Amino acid sequence: MASDYSVGNARLELIEGDITRIPVDAIVNAANSALAGGGGVDGAIHRAGGPEIMQELDGIRARIKSCPPGDAVVTGAGRLPAKFVFHTVGPVYRGGQHQEALLLRRCYETCLQLAEERAVSTISFPSISTGVYGYPLEEAAAIAVDAVVNHLRSPGSTIQRVLLVQFGSQAQKIYLDAVTQTLSGRPPAAKPESAGKHSV
């Protein structure tokens, strides 16, 4: 199931499916600070992409030791249908009182900036921090959609397509609601968003 919207000069697409199977220029990975692989999306990306992604991360880790929440590092994509993987570290949710919203938003903004710097036309995001890191899905979806919409509306953005990929119909519905609210200008619990085939 997919829905797409016109935002600025680009397309925003919501897709329910497996992020490792969708061809794009850059896939965003929900990594951990140690850049050491893990479960969920992180594990799926490493399994599908093969060992060369971790080999690159080993070299990066030797230089920077760890990646703080909100930041990202870049590797090749191995066997994935992409050119790059942007490994970003989302915040662990601790009640929303420890800059979680700011850090989560920064994950999306950082990866979108990396995409611009590398002339990436298409980029896919998972739902960052909503797995074992415990970020409430409705709030995370609102932040994700608002960050992406703001970037695509900004002058000079050359990204052509942003895909927000959800695993499961419940998450897809929440993201659709988030897009609808954002595009209609109605502020929600953390940042707006909602659904449909719209032009902005």
N, C-alpha and C positions, 0 to 999 in steps of 0.2 A: 504494500500500500504506500502511495506517495502523493504528496500535495506540493504544488509549487506556486510561487508568488514572484511578481516583478518588484524589485526594490532598487531604486536608483537606476543604474544601467545594467544591473545584474539579476540573477535568479536566486531565490532562496528556496530550497527544496527540503521537505520533511519526508524521510524514508524510514519505514519499518523493515529492518533486515540485518544482514551481517556486514558490518563495515569493511571487513577484510576482502569482500568479494566485489566491491563497487569501484570501478575504475575512476581514478581522479589523479590530479598531479601530486597532491599532498594529503596524507592521512594523518589525523591527529590521534596520538596515543595518550590515554590517561595513565601516566607513569607514576612511579613513586620517587621520592627524593633521592633514593640510592641508585636509581636508574638500573635496577637489578632484575627487572621482570617481576611478574606476579600473576595474580588471577584475573578474572574478568576480561575486559577489553585488552589490557596489557598482555596477558597470557595468550589471547587469541591472535594478536598481532605478531608476537614472536613465533608462535607455532606456524602461522601462515607465511610469514616472511622469511623464516629460516635463520640459521645461526649467524649470518653475516651482520644482521642488525645488532645483535648483542656484542659482536666483536667490535663494531664501531663504538658502541656505548662504553665498552671497556676502556678504549683509548680516551674517550671524553672524560670518563670518571677519573682516570689517572691524572688528568689535568685539573679538573674542577672539584673533585671529591664528591659533591652532591649538587642537586638542583633544587633551589628553594621553591615553595609554593608560589604560583603565579608566573614563574619563568618557564622556559622551554629550551631544549637542545634539538639539533637536527641531525638525522642520519639518512642514508639511502634507504630504499624500501625493500631490498632483497627480492623475494619472489612475489611480493604484493603487487597488485595492478596500479602502481603509483611510481613517482620519481623519488619522493621524500616521505619520511615520517617525522612529524614534529612531536617530540615527547614532552608533554607539559604536565606539571605537577599541580593537581588541585588541592584545595584545603581540606583538612579533616573537619567535619562539622562538629562544633562544640557549643551548640545553643545559639549560634549567630552573634555572639558578643565578642568575637576575636578576629574581626576584619575578614570573616569568611566570604562575605559578598564581594568585597573589594578584590580579594585574591582570586575568587572564581572568575569574576569579570576580567581580571588581568590575564588569565589563562587564554581566554578567547581573543582578547586584544593583542596579546603577544604573538599568537599563532597567525592571526590575520596580518600583522605587520611583517612577520617572517615570510608569509606568502607574497606580499607586495615586493619585498626585497629580492625574492627569487623568481619573480615574474610568473608566479603560479596562477593559473586561470581557474582551476577547480580545487576545492578543499573540502574534506569531510571531517565532521566532528562527532565523537560519541557524546553521551551525556556525562560530562566530567563531574567527578566527586559524588555521584548519586548511588554508587555501589557500596563497597565496604566502608567508604569514607563518610557515608551517612547523611549527605546533604539532601534535605527534603526536595522531592522531585519538582513540585510546583514552583518553588522558589528558584531552583537551579534552572528550570526551563525559562522562566521569566528573564533571568539574568543573561542566559545564553542568547536568547532571541534578540533582546534589546541591544546587546553588544554587537551582534552580527548586523542587525538592521542599521544601527548608527554608523558602523564602518562602511557598509555598502552605499549609504547615502552621502558619505563624505566626498568632497571634491578630490579628484585625482585617483580614486580607487580603480585599479585595473582588474580586480578579481571578477570573473564572469559568473561563477556558480559557487554557492556555499550549500553543502548538504549537511543537515542535522540528522544523524542516523540513530534511531531508537531500536531497542531490542524489546519487542512485545507491544501489543495493541494498547495497553493501558498507558504506557509511556508516550506512545504516538498521540493519543487523545490529549494528554496533558500538554504536549508541545503544540498541537493544533490550537488548543485554547489560548496558549501563551502568544502565538503568532497573531491570532485574531485580536487579542487585547492590545498588543503593541501597535499593530497597523491601524487600529481604530482610535488610538490615542488614549485609551482608558488605562489608568495606572492600576496595576495589581499589587499583590503582596510584597514583591521584592523589586520587580521591574516588569513592564508590560509585555504582552504577546498573545497571538490567536491564529485562526485558520481560514482556509478557502483559497480560491484562485483570484488574487487581487493585484492591483497595480498601485504602487506607491510613488 
